């Protein structure tokens, strides 16, 4: 009932196409933990990966850098907060080749990193983690 946004079609499609895989573990109870959270249901966190560095360096030369790729999926203009439990030293927008963009530094705030999306916009965020 309602719109595809109200019905949660995007989340259901991800659940169908990328089901969770159960991995046997010890019977010890562990608290629930998530590395990332996005404040808006209109924004999908699509990818988290180690940054690939250009200019002769390999990703292994800078293991503390990760790229988070997100997109706006509802066709709306929205501000969303990207929150992480990882210790981030620096955050910046980058292009699809993972090169920082001009004036792309993002302030680290208590709520996380503030991201502005226009309809269907893709954003890549380079996060440099504390050692």
PyMOL commands that place a pseudoatom at each C-alpha (Angstrom):
pseudoatom trace, name=CA, resn=UNK, resi=1, chain=A, elem=C, hetatm=0, pos=[0.000, 0.000, 0.000]
pseudoatom trace, name=CA, resn=UNK, resi=2, chain=A, elem=C, hetatm=0, pos=[1.179, 3.529, -0.704]
pseudoatom trace, name=CA, resn=UNK, resi=3, chain=A, elem=C, hetatm=0, pos=[4.292, 4.547, -2.599]
pseudoatom trace, name=CA, resn=UNK, resi=4, chain=A, elem=C, hetatm=0, pos=[7.318, 2.342, -3.203]
pseudoatom trace, name=CA, resn=UNK, resi=5, chain=A, elem=C, hetatm=0, pos=[9.095, 4.429, -0.571]
pseudoatom trace, name=CA, resn=UNK, resi=6, chain=A, elem=C, hetatm=0, pos=[6.395, 3.727, 2.023]
pseudoatom trace, name=CA, resn=UNK, resi=7, chain=A, elem=C, hetatm=0, pos=[6.359, 0.025, 1.138]
pseudoatom trace, name=CA, resn=UNK, resi=8, chain=A, elem=C, hetatm=0, pos=[10.137, -0.342, 1.595]
pseudoatom trace, name=CA, resn=UNK, resi=9, chain=A, elem=C, hetatm=0, pos=[10.622, -1.812, -1.890]
pseudoatom trace, name=CA, resn=UNK, resi=10, chain=A, elem=C, hetatm=0, pos=[14.317, -0.916, -2.073]
pseudoatom trace, name=CA, resn=UNK, resi=11, chain=A, elem=C, hetatm=0, pos=[15.135, -2.606, 1.238]
pseudoatom trace, name=CA, resn=UNK, resi=12, chain=A, elem=C, hetatm=0, pos=[13.107, -5.698, 0.266]
pseudoatom trace, name=CA, resn=UNK, resi=13, chain=A, elem=C, hetatm=0, pos=[14.940, -5.888, -3.072]
pseudoatom trace, name=CA, resn=UNK, resi=14, chain=A, elem=C, hetatm=0, pos=[18.331, -5.765, -1.315]
pseudoatom trace, name=CA, resn=UNK, resi=15, chain=A, elem=C, hetatm=0, pos=[17.190, -8.445, 1.136]
pseudoatom trace, name=CA, resn=UNK, resi=16, chain=A, elem=C, hetatm=0, pos=[16.146, -10.673, -1.781]
pseudoatom trace, name=CA, resn=UNK, resi=17, chain=A, elem=C, hetatm=0, pos=[19.206, -10.104, -3.966]
pseudoatom trace, name=CA, resn=UNK, resi=18, chain=A, elem=C, hetatm=0, pos=[21.807, -10.007, -1.188]
pseudoatom trace, name=CA, resn=UNK, resi=19, chain=A, elem=C, hetatm=0, pos=[20.583, -12.342, 1.555]
pseudoatom trace, name=CA, resn=UNK, resi=20, chain=A, elem=C, hetatm=0, pos=[22.462, -12.571, 4.822]
pseudoatom trace, name=CA, resn=UNK, resi=21, chain=A, elem=C, hetatm=0, pos=[24.720, -15.598, 5.130]
pseudoatom trace, name=CA, resn=UNK, resi=22, chain=A, elem=C, hetatm=0, pos=[24.832, -17.400, 8.436]
pseudoatom trace, name=CA, resn=UNK, resi=23, chain=A, elem=C, hetatm=0, pos=[28.308, -18.171, 9.734]
pseudoatom trace, name=CA, resn=UNK, resi=24, chain=A, elem=C, hetatm=0, pos=[28.726, -20.570, 12.659]
pseudoatom trace, name=CA, resn=UNK, resi=25, chain=A, elem=C, hetatm=0, pos=[30.302, -18.946, 15.692]
pseudoatom trace, name=CA, resn=UNK, resi=26, chain=A, elem=C, hetatm=0, pos=[30.834, -19.674, 19.345]
pseudoatom trace, name=CA, resn=UNK, resi=27, chain=A, elem=C, hetatm=0, pos=[27.838, -19.658, 21.643]
pseudoatom trace, name=CA, resn=UNK, resi=28, chain=A, elem=C, hetatm=0, pos=[29.167, -16.597, 23.486]
pseudoatom trace, name=CA, resn=UNK, resi=29, chain=A, elem=C, hetatm=0, pos=[26.745, -13.695, 23.474]
pseudoatom trace, name=CA, resn=UNK, resi=30, chain=A, elem=C, hetatm=0, pos=[28.017, -10.634, 21.634]
pseudoatom trace, name=CA, resn=UNK, resi=31, chain=A, elem=C, hetatm=0, pos=[26.344, -7.241, 21.634]
pseudoatom trace, name=CA, resn=UNK, resi=32, chain=A, elem=C, hetatm=0, pos=[24.838, -6.057, 18.362]
pseudoatom trace, name=CA, resn=UNK, resi=33, chain=A, elem=C, hetatm=0, pos=[27.289, -3.882, 16.442]
pseudoatom trace, name=CA, resn=UNK, resi=34, chain=A, elem=C, hetatm=0, pos=[27.181, -1.947, 13.204]
pseudoatom trace, name=CA, resn=UNK, resi=35, chain=A, elem=C, hetatm=0, pos=[30.058, -0.014, 11.665]
pseudoatom trace, name=CA, resn=UNK, resi=36, chain=A, elem=C, hetatm=0, pos=[27.792, 2.436, 9.785]
pseudoatom trace, name=CA, resn=UNK, resi=37, chain=A, elem=C, hetatm=0, pos=[24.335, 3.952, 9.994]
pseudoatom trace, name=CA, resn=UNK, resi=38, chain=A, elem=C, hetatm=0, pos=[22.547, 6.438, 7.728]
pseudoatom trace, name=CA, resn=UNK, resi=39, chain=A, elem=C, hetatm=0, pos=[19.845, 8.677, 9.196]
pseudoatom trace, name=CA, resn=UNK, resi=40, chain=A, elem=C, hetatm=0, pos=[17.526, 8.714, 6.161]
pseudoatom trace, name=CA, resn=UNK, resi=41, chain=A, elem=C, hetatm=0, pos=[15.689, 5.739, 4.623]
pseudoatom trace, name=CA, resn=UNK, resi=42, chain=A, elem=C, hetatm=0, pos=[16.001, 7.537, 1.255]
pseudoatom trace, name=CA, resn=UNK, resi=43, chain=A, elem=C, hetatm=0, pos=[19.788, 7.073, 1.280]
pseudoatom trace, name=CA, resn=UNK, resi=44, chain=A, elem=C, hetatm=0, pos=[21.297, 3.652, 0.592]
pseudoatom trace, name=CA, resn=UNK, resi=45, chain=A, elem=C, hetatm=0, pos=[24.797, 2.834, 1.786]
pseudoatom trace, name=CA, resn=UNK, resi=46, chain=A, elem=C, hetatm=0, pos=[25.871, 0.722, -1.174]
pseudoatom trace, name=CA, resn=UNK, resi=47, chain=A, elem=C, hetatm=0, pos=[29.591, 0.077, -0.647]
pseudoatom trace, name=CA, resn=UNK, resi=48, chain=A, elem=C, hetatm=0, pos=[32.257, 0.131, 2.035]
pseudoatom trace, name=CA, resn=UNK, resi=49, chain=A, elem=C, hetatm=0, pos=[35.723, -0.694, 0.730]
pseudoatom trace, name=CA, resn=UNK, resi=50, chain=A, elem=C, hetatm=0, pos=[39.362, -0.043, 1.314]
pseudoatom trace, name=CA, resn=UNK, resi=51, chain=A, elem=C, hetatm=0, pos=[40.455, 3.032, -0.619]
pseudoatom trace, name=CA, resn=UNK, resi=52, chain=A, elem=C, hetatm=0, pos=[42.472, 2.428, -3.757]
pseudoatom trace, name=CA, resn=UNK, resi=53, chain=A, elem=C, hetatm=0, pos=[45.168, 5.046, -3.990]
pseudoatom trace, name=CA, resn=UNK, resi=54, chain=A, elem=C, hetatm=0, pos=[46.452, 6.592, -7.190]
pseudoatom trace, name=CA, resn=UNK, resi=55, chain=A, elem=C, hetatm=0, pos=[49.899, 7.820, -8.170]
pseudoatom trace, name=CA, resn=UNK, resi=56, chain=A, elem=C, hetatm=0, pos=[51.858, 4.623, -7.690]
pseudoatom trace, name=CA, resn=UNK, resi=57, chain=A, elem=C, hetatm=0, pos=[50.560, 3.804, -4.237]
pseudoatom trace, name=CA, resn=UNK, resi=58, chain=A, elem=C, hetatm=0, pos=[48.481, 0.751, -3.577]
pseudoatom trace, name=CA, resn=UNK, resi=59, chain=A, elem=C, hetatm=0, pos=[45.669, 0.445, -1.087]
pseudoatom trace, name=CA, resn=UNK, resi=60, chain=A, elem=C, hetatm=0, pos=[47.946, -1.625, 1.111]
pseudoatom trace, name=CA, resn=UNK, resi=61, chain=A, elem=C, hetatm=0, pos=[50.201, 1.449, 1.483]
pseudoatom trace, name=CA, resn=UNK, resi=62, chain=A, elem=C, hetatm=0, pos=[47.374, 3.251, 3.293]
pseudoatom trace, name=CA, resn=UNK, resi=63, chain=A, elem=C, hetatm=0, pos=[45.171, 0.670, 5.021]
pseudoatom trace, name=CA, resn=UNK, resi=64, chain=A, elem=C, hetatm=0, pos=[43.544, 3.318, 7.218]
pseudoatom trace, name=CA, resn=UNK, resi=65, chain=A, elem=C, hetatm=0, pos=[41.548, 4.814, 4.331]
pseudoatom trace, name=CA, resn=UNK, resi=66, chain=A, elem=C, hetatm=0, pos=[38.098, 3.491, 3.412]
pseudoatom trace, name=CA, resn=UNK, resi=67, chain=A, elem=C, hetatm=0, pos=[35.557, 4.665, 0.865]
pseudoatom trace, name=CA, resn=UNK, resi=68, chain=A, elem=C, hetatm=0, pos=[31.841, 4.685, 1.598]
pseudoatom trace, name=CA, resn=UNK, resi=69, chain=A, elem=C, hetatm=0, pos=[29.561, 5.017, -1.428]
pseudoatom trace, name=CA, resn=UNK, resi=70, chain=A, elem=C, hetatm=0, pos=[25.945, 6.100, -0.947]
pseudoatom trace, name=CA, resn=UNK, resi=71, chain=A, elem=C, hetatm=0, pos=[23.067, 7.122, -3.187]
pseudoatom trace, name=CA, resn=UNK, resi=72, chain=A, elem=C, hetatm=0, pos=[19.664, 8.771, -2.857]
pseudoatom trace, name=CA, resn=UNK, resi=73, chain=A, elem=C, hetatm=0, pos=[17.067, 6.197, -3.916]
pseudoatom trace, name=CA, resn=UNK, resi=74, chain=A, elem=C, hetatm=0, pos=[13.675, 7.894, -3.489]
pseudoatom trace, name=CA, resn=UNK, resi=75, chain=A, elem=C, hetatm=0, pos=[14.017, 10.693, -6.025]
pseudoatom trace, name=CA, resn=UNK, resi=76, chain=A, elem=C, hetatm=0, pos=[14.074, 13.328, -3.295]
pseudoatom trace, name=CA, resn=UNK, resi=77, chain=A, elem=C, hetatm=0, pos=[16.306, 16.079, -1.991]
pseudoatom trace, name=CA, resn=UNK, resi=78, chain=A, elem=C, hetatm=0, pos=[17.478, 15.071, 1.460]
pseudoatom trace, name=CA, resn=UNK, resi=79, chain=A, elem=C, hetatm=0, pos=[20.121, 15.744, 4.090]
pseudoatom trace, name=CA, resn=UNK, resi=80, chain=A, elem=C, hetatm=0, pos=[21.387, 12.601, 5.768]
pseudoatom trace, name=CA, resn=UNK, resi=81, chain=A, elem=C, hetatm=0, pos=[23.901, 11.911, 8.485]
pseudoatom trace, name=CA, resn=UNK, resi=82, chain=A, elem=C, hetatm=0, pos=[26.474, 9.168, 7.992]
pseudoatom trace, name=CA, resn=UNK, resi=83, chain=A, elem=C, hetatm=0, pos=[27.403, 7.798, 11.397]
pseudoatom trace, name=CA, resn=UNK, resi=84, chain=A, elem=C, hetatm=0, pos=[30.131, 5.309, 12.155]
pseudoatom trace, name=CA, resn=UNK, resi=85, chain=A, elem=C, hetatm=0, pos=[31.469, 3.529, 15.200]
pseudoatom trace, name=CA, resn=UNK, resi=86, chain=A, elem=C, hetatm=0, pos=[34.934, 3.632, 13.618]
pseudoatom trace, name=CA, resn=UNK, resi=87, chain=A, elem=C, hetatm=0, pos=[37.361, 6.321, 14.779]
pseudoatom trace, name=CA, resn=UNK, resi=88, chain=A, elem=C, hetatm=0, pos=[37.544, 8.770, 11.878]
pseudoatom trace, name=CA, resn=UNK, resi=89, chain=A, elem=C, hetatm=0, pos=[40.355, 11.296, 11.648]
pseudoatom trace, name=CA, resn=UNK, resi=90, chain=A, elem=C, hetatm=0, pos=[39.283, 12.976, 8.405]
pseudoatom trace, name=CA, resn=UNK, resi=91, chain=A, elem=C, hetatm=0, pos=[36.339, 12.808, 5.969]
pseudoatom trace, name=CA, resn=UNK, resi=92, chain=A, elem=C, hetatm=0, pos=[36.175, 14.163, 2.438]
pseudoatom trace, name=CA, resn=UNK, resi=93, chain=A, elem=C, hetatm=0, pos=[34.098, 13.807, -0.697]
pseudoatom trace, name=CA, resn=UNK, resi=94, chain=A, elem=C, hetatm=0, pos=[35.846, 12.021, -3.524]
pseudoatom trace, name=CA, resn=UNK, resi=95, chain=A, elem=C, hetatm=0, pos=[35.066, 11.211, -7.131]
pseudoatom trace, name=CA, resn=UNK, resi=96, chain=A, elem=C, hetatm=0, pos=[34.322, 7.725, -8.469]
pseudoatom trace, name=CA, resn=UNK, resi=97, chain=A, elem=C, hetatm=0, pos=[38.064, 7.177, -8.945]
pseudoatom trace, name=CA, resn=UNK, resi=98, chain=A, elem=C, hetatm=0, pos=[38.402, 7.913, -5.215]
pseudoatom trace, name=CA, resn=UNK, resi=99, chain=A, elem=C, hetatm=0, pos=[40.348, 11.159, -5.688]
pseudoatom trace, name=CA, resn=UNK, resi=100, chain=A, elem=C, hetatm=0, pos=[39.425, 13.927, -3.218]
pseudoatom trace, name=CA, resn=UNK, resi=101, chain=A, elem=C, hetatm=0, pos=[37.372, 16.689, -4.834]
pseudoatom trace, name=CA, resn=UNK, resi=102, chain=A, elem=C, hetatm=0, pos=[38.119, 20.397, -4.447]
pseudoatom trace, name=CA, resn=UNK, resi=103, chain=A, elem=C, hetatm=0, pos=[36.542, 21.861, -1.303]
pseudoatom trace, name=CA, resn=UNK, resi=104, chain=A, elem=C, hetatm=0, pos=[35.352, 18.372, -0.404]
pseudoatom trace, name=CA, resn=UNK, resi=105, chain=A, elem=C, hetatm=0, pos=[36.434, 18.322, 3.253]
pseudoatom trace, name=CA, resn=UNK, resi=106, chain=A, elem=C, hetatm=0, pos=[33.541, 17.324, 5.488]
pseudoatom trace, name=CA, resn=UNK, resi=107, chain=A, elem=C, hetatm=0, pos=[33.408, 18.449, 9.117]
pseudoatom trace, name=CA, resn=UNK, resi=108, chain=A, elem=C, hetatm=0, pos=[33.192, 15.672, 11.665]
pseudoatom trace, name=CA, resn=UNK, resi=109, chain=A, elem=C, hetatm=0, pos=[30.273, 16.476, 13.945]
pseudoatom trace, name=CA, resn=UNK, resi=110, chain=A, elem=C, hetatm=0, pos=[28.743, 14.689, 16.906]
pseudoatom trace, name=CA, resn=UNK, resi=111, chain=A, elem=C, hetatm=0, pos=[25.919, 13.384, 14.670]
pseudoatom trace, name=CA, resn=UNK, resi=112, chain=A, elem=C, hetatm=0, pos=[28.476, 12.127, 12.123]
pseudoatom trace, name=CA, resn=UNK, resi=113, chain=A, elem=C, hetatm=0, pos=[29.126, 13.490, 8.643]
pseudoatom trace, name=CA, resn=UNK, resi=114, chain=A, elem=C, hetatm=0, pos=[26.398, 15.633, 7.063]
pseudoatom trace, name=CA, resn=UNK, resi=115, chain=A, elem=C, hetatm=0, pos=[25.663, 14.757, 3.422]
pseudoatom trace, name=CA, resn=UNK, resi=116, chain=A, elem=C, hetatm=0, pos=[23.317, 16.564, 1.031]
pseudoatom trace, name=CA, resn=UNK, resi=117, chain=A, elem=C, hetatm=0, pos=[21.632, 14.606, -1.734]
pseudoatom trace, name=CA, resn=UNK, resi=118, chain=A, elem=C, hetatm=0, pos=[19.639, 15.628, -4.775]
pseudoatom trace, name=CA, resn=UNK, resi=119, chain=A, elem=C, hetatm=0, pos=[17.428, 13.024, -6.493]
pseudoatom trace, name=CA, resn=UNK, resi=120, chain=A, elem=C, hetatm=0, pos=[19.384, 9.831, -7.302]
pseudoatom trace, name=CA, resn=UNK, resi=121, chain=A, elem=C, hetatm=0, pos=[22.746, 11.454, -6.547]
pseudoatom trace, name=CA, resn=UNK, resi=122, chain=A, elem=C, hetatm=0, pos=[25.722, 9.187, -5.810]
pseudoatom trace, name=CA, resn=UNK, resi=123, chain=A, elem=C, hetatm=0, pos=[28.277, 10.345, -3.247]
pseudoatom trace, name=CA, resn=UNK, resi=124, chain=A, elem=C, hetatm=0, pos=[31.610, 8.768, -2.392]
pseudoatom trace, name=CA, resn=UNK, resi=125, chain=A, elem=C, hetatm=0, pos=[33.140, 9.656, 0.960]
pseudoatom trace, name=CA, resn=UNK, resi=126, chain=A, elem=C, hetatm=0, pos=[36.789, 8.957, 1.781]
pseudoatom trace, name=CA, resn=UNK, resi=127, chain=A, elem=C, hetatm=0, pos=[37.270, 8.284, 5.477]
pseudoatom trace, name=CA, resn=UNK, resi=128, chain=A, elem=C, hetatm=0, pos=[40.748, 8.330, 6.972]
pseudoatom trace, name=CA, resn=UNK, resi=129, chain=A, elem=C, hetatm=0, pos=[40.741, 6.316, 10.188]
pseudoatom trace, name=CA, resn=UNK, resi=130, chain=A, elem=C, hetatm=0, pos=[42.815, 6.954, 13.269]
pseudoatom trace, name=CA, resn=UNK, resi=131, chain=A, elem=C, hetatm=0, pos=[45.608, 4.486, 13.847]
for i in range(1, 131): cmd.bond("trace and resi %d" % i, "trace and resi %d" % (i + 1))
show_as sticks, trace
zoom trace
